[in-house]
Amino acid sequence: MTAIPADSSTPVVLPVSKAVLWLAGTTVLALILYYFIGIDQGATSVFGNDMHVHEFVHDARHFLGFPCH
């Protein structure tokens, strides 16, 4: 069995511009998910006055502690 030297790993170098892009994209995705799971109520929906999105995430909404009725 061969021992691996402790200094053989190479750190991942991520440029700041790429890190900002990933952070912004993750933030936008998180806000969209938060809207659909936590805020969209059907009557106040941005996408029309139907309950499709609300009913699709209904159980997840209760599991996460968001009231909806």
Secondary structure as UniProt FT lines:
FT   HELIX           6..8
FT   HELIX           16..34
FT   HELIX           35..39
FT   TURN            43..44
FT   TURN            46..47
FT   HELIX           52..56
FT   HELIX           58..63
FT   TURN            64..65
//
